[in-house]
Every structure is written in structure tokens, then in C-alpha cells.
Amino acid sequence: MTTKKPEIVVLGAGVIGLQTALTLLEAGHSVTIIAKFWPGEEHVEYTSSKYHWRTHAGPDDLQGQRFDRETYEHWLELVKKDEDTGLVLIPSTYIWDSPTPETANSGASIWWSTLVPTFTPLTHPHPLLPEGAHFGISYQSFCLNPQTYLAYLLSRCTDHGVKTHTYEVDSLAGVFEYAPGAAGVVNCTGLGAIELVDPVEAEKLFPTRGQTILVSGEAEMARLRVGEGYISYVIRRPGAGTILGGCKVEGDWNEEVDEELSKEIMERCKILAPELLVNGEFEIISQQVGRRPSRRGGPRIEVEWKEMEGQQRFICHHYGHSGAG
Ligand SMILES: Cc1cc2nc3c(=O)[nH]c(=O)nc-3n(C[C@H](O)[C@H](O)[C@H](O)COP(=O)(O)OP(=O)(O)OC[C@H]3O[C@@H](n4cnc5c(N)ncnc54)[C@H](O)[C@@H]3O)c2cc1C
């Protein structure tokens, strides 16, 4: 006799909510996803509609390293399948303008140096190391088209019989109106959690503003350069063009495109991706602002139990992934 696994609600249909729902479905749970925004939609409050595998985990962040390692290994398997995932594994570079602990020992102390294939230190003179740069590495990294990837995750959930509701809830208990028999809810609301958690917790949440430009042509490589007061990146968006970035401004809610910043981003990216220039300029398709869902102390992955709608149910919080969704 097989035991039926409990029904679970996933609140949120970003990359975190959809992957959580798929994992639960594959484990045999029935799942209802409730969300305001869904794959195919673009909105500043829907961060996943904006992104490449680049670890954000530092040398002491063992949890972040585990997440990034598992994602990389999962995608290595996924990219081998002949499915429309929007995912590609391509050559990449990471360049530092000044010495950091990571650039010491030719990058050998970087925790992910043994994870990614073809990890190679770059020192001058090297055609991939721009003038003025201190040190770099080349390696294989993933770029993805988020809209294709989100649609892929949702279609996999649909194959497993997921139920969906489009709704903006004003409390976590509110989800049980749609799934009265559910044992609990996984809270994957990104920055939306600010409105749903207690005030002390909400104080820890803030946006880290990003601004990007989608341009024509697919860059040969993914490239990232870190300098004094700036971060510059070129990330192929398979089937759609290339994303140029960027910025990281903590606590900035501004959703308007800053044209001056766009000019600075494009000037820096001209050195990184000259193959995309037409008569010396990029062909702009669109510009966008995104909010990384940041949290002081790192992501919250924690279970609590509460009486909700007359029953003891669990809330599994799963938000605050900032720039490493
Ligand atoms: C410019 C930029 C570049 C980035 N680059 C990278 C990168 O290179 N690599 C990387 O790993 N990450 C990157 N990120 C970060 C990554 O995009 C995020 O960490 C990730 O998308 C967060 O996903 P999420 O599912 O937690 O949140 P979201 O995608 O914001 O999803 C939240 C979901 O919850 C729903 N929701 C919220 N509140 C409610 C409510 N009250 N009722 C109903 N539904 C609700 C929303 O509608 C949505 O469906 C980048 C982000 C930005 C902005």
C-alpha cells in the first residue's frame, strides 16, 4: 500500500517557487502554486523575469556554496537533455581590476575552481585580459534565457498535475482558502515577503537594484569584470540577444531606467564584447530595472508551525536569495 504524501501550497512562481514546486511534485506531493506573476510576464516585482550561473558565495558561506554547487551540477545534467530549457553552457571570463583574496595564488583558493570545467588563470599578456585588468580566469558557465527557463519549469509542473491560481494574497494563511486540505505553505515570494512576514523580519528585507540593457546579437562568451565602484557584465540570453549590466545598489527602490547609468554600462561593455558592436555602438532592444530580493543575514530557509484556518500547518520560508536565485 502506498501512502499519499500531503498536499502543499507553494506561494510564488519565480525561479525559487517553480523549482520548489517541481521538486515536491517529483517527490510525490500534490502541489498548488498561487502567484500574482507568472512566466511570460515582466514586472519589477517579478525578479526572475530578469539572469547566469555565477557564484555569490564567499569562502565562509558554506550554505551558499552548497546551493551553487547543486545548481551547477543539476544544470550540467539538464543541458545534456534535448529539451527547450533556455540553458547553455559557454566559455566565460571573470576579471578583477585589483588584487583581492580571490586573485591570490592564481585563483587556486577560489572555492569553485575545482567545480567548473576548464578553470584557467589569465595573466598578462592574454587576449582575454583587457588593459588595466589585474587578473582573470576563464571557465565554463551557464547562461540562460529566464523566460524560456521559467516556462520550462512551469510546463514540467503541469506534466505532474500541478494546480495553479493567480491571486495576490495579503497573508500566508490566505493561501488555504484555495487549498483547505494542504499541510502547509512554502513561502517563495522574493521581496514580496516584506508584506507577509512579521515586522521584525520584514525590517531585514531590502531590494538591491540592478539595471540591464538587452542588445542584439549573442555574445561569444559570458564576461564579468569587477573594478573600483563598478561591476560590468555581458551575459548571453539564448535566442534573444545579450544582457549588458550592471549595478548593485542596496535599498534603492527606483524602478525608472537611469539613462546616464545605461551609457556608462555600454561604454564598459564595449571593451568586453566588441563582437556585438555595429558601427561602434550596441543595438538596444530594451532596458530594464530589477530588484534582487536581499535579506540581512542571507536567505531565509526556515520552517515554523502555526495555527492557520483552524489547523496546525507549517510555513517553510524560502526567500531572500538576492543576486543568487
Ligand atoms: C539585474 C539582475 C541580475 C541578476 N543576475 C543573476 C545572476 O546572474 N545569477 C543569479 O543566480 N541570480 C541573479 N539575479 C537574482 C535572481 O534573479 C533572483 O534571486 C531570483 O529571481 C529570485 O527569485 P524568487 O523566485 O525568489 O523571486 P521572484 O522572481 O520575484 O518571484 C516572486 C514570486 O512571488 C509572487 N508573489 C510575491 N508576493 C506575493 C503575494 N503577496 N501574493 C501572491 N504572489 C506573490 C510573485 O508574483 C512571483 O511569482 C539577478 C537579479 C537581477 C535583478
The ligand as a MOL file (V3000), in Angstrom:
LIG
                    3D

  0  0  0     0  0            999 V3000
M  V30 BEGIN CTAB
M  V30 COUNTS 53 58 0 0 0
M  V30 BEGIN ATOM
M  V30 1 C 19.6600 42.6450 -12.7070 0
M  V30 2 C 19.6690 41.3090 -12.0200 0
M  V30 3 C 20.6280 40.3690 -12.3570 0
M  V30 4 C 20.6280 39.1260 -11.7250 0
M  V30 5 N 21.5890 38.2130 -12.0930 0
M  V30 6 C 21.5990 36.9890 -11.5140 0
M  V30 7 C 22.5670 36.0240 -11.9020 0
M  V30 8 O 23.3990 36.2420 -12.7860 0
M  V30 9 N 22.5340 34.8240 -11.2760 0
M  V30 10 C 21.6390 34.5340 -10.2960 0
M  V30 11 O 21.6450 33.4210 -9.7450 0
M  V30 12 N 20.6940 35.4270 -9.9130 0
M  V30 13 C 20.6790 36.6450 -10.4870 0
M  V30 14 N 19.7640 37.5810 -10.0930 0
M  V30 15 C 18.9110 37.2690 -8.9280 0
M  V30 16 C 17.7310 36.4000 -9.2780 0
M  V30 17 O 17.0490 36.9430 -10.3940 0
M  V30 18 C 16.7900 36.3380 -8.0460 0
M  V30 19 O 17.4960 35.8920 -6.9030 0
M  V30 20 C 15.6300 35.3900 -8.2790 0
M  V30 21 O 14.9830 35.6680 -9.4890 0
M  V30 22 C 14.6280 35.4870 -7.1310 0
M  V30 23 O 13.5840 34.6070 -7.4200 0
M  V30 24 P 12.3260 34.4580 -6.4660 0
M  V30 25 O 11.5420 33.3260 -7.0280 0
M  V30 26 O 12.7760 34.4010 -5.0420 0
M  V30 27 O 11.5390 35.8540 -6.5930 0
M  V30 28 P 10.6220 36.4230 -7.7680 0
M  V30 29 O 11.1450 36.0300 -9.1070 0
M  V30 30 O 10.4820 37.8750 -7.5090 0
M  V30 31 O 9.2290 35.7090 -7.5930 0
M  V30 32 C 8.3550 36.0340 -6.5560 0
M  V30 33 C 7.0340 35.3650 -6.8460 0
M  V30 34 O 6.1850 35.5350 -5.7010 0
M  V30 35 C 4.9600 36.1170 -6.1060 0
M  V30 36 N 4.4280 36.9040 -5.0010 0
M  V30 37 C 5.0740 37.7760 -4.1830 0
M  V30 38 N 4.2300 38.2600 -3.2560 0
M  V30 39 C 3.0220 37.6760 -3.4930 0
M  V30 40 C 1.7390 37.7600 -2.8790 0
M  V30 41 N 1.5030 38.5360 -1.8050 0
M  V30 42 N 0.7160 37.0160 -3.3910 0
M  V30 43 C 0.9120 36.2190 -4.4650 0
M  V30 44 N 2.1130 36.1060 -5.0900 0
M  V30 45 C 3.1490 36.8110 -4.6030 0
M  V30 46 C 5.3160 36.9390 -7.3460 0
M  V30 47 O 4.1770 37.2370 -8.1080 0
M  V30 48 C 6.2810 35.9700 -8.0300 0
M  V30 49 O 5.5530 34.9880 -8.7350 0
M  V30 50 C 19.6870 38.8240 -10.7180 0
M  V30 51 C 18.7080 39.7680 -10.3930 0
M  V30 52 C 18.6900 40.9970 -11.0400 0
M  V30 53 C 17.6250 41.9770 -10.6710 0
M  V30 END ATOM
M  V30 BEGIN BOND
M  V30 1 1 1 2
M  V30 2 1 2 3
M  V30 3 2 2 52
M  V30 4 2 3 4
M  V30 5 1 4 5
M  V30 6 1 4 50
M  V30 7 2 5 6
M  V30 8 1 6 7
M  V30 9 1 6 13
M  V30 10 2 7 8
M  V30 11 1 7 9
M  V30 12 1 9 10
M  V30 13 2 10 11
M  V30 14 1 10 12
M  V30 15 2 12 13
M  V30 16 1 13 14
M  V30 17 1 14 15
M  V30 18 1 14 50
M  V30 19 1 15 16
M  V30 20 1 16 17
M  V30 21 1 16 18
M  V30 22 1 18 19
M  V30 23 1 18 20
M  V30 24 1 20 21
M  V30 25 1 20 22
M  V30 26 1 22 23
M  V30 27 1 23 24
M  V30 28 2 24 25
M  V30 29 1 24 26
M  V30 30 1 24 27
M  V30 31 1 27 28
M  V30 32 2 28 29
M  V30 33 1 28 30
M  V30 34 1 28 31
M  V30 35 1 31 32
M  V30 36 1 32 33
M  V30 37 1 33 34
M  V30 38 1 33 48
M  V30 39 1 34 35
M  V30 40 1 35 36
M  V30 41 1 35 46
M  V30 42 1 36 37
M  V30 43 1 36 45
M  V30 44 2 37 38
M  V30 45 1 38 39
M  V30 46 1 39 40
M  V30 47 2 39 45
M  V30 48 1 40 41
M  V30 49 2 40 42
M  V30 50 1 42 43
M  V30 51 2 43 44
M  V30 52 1 44 45
M  V30 53 1 46 47
M  V30 54 1 46 48
M  V30 55 1 48 49
M  V30 56 2 50 51
M  V30 57 1 51 52
M  V30 58 1 52 53
M  V30 END BOND
M  V30 END CTAB
M  END
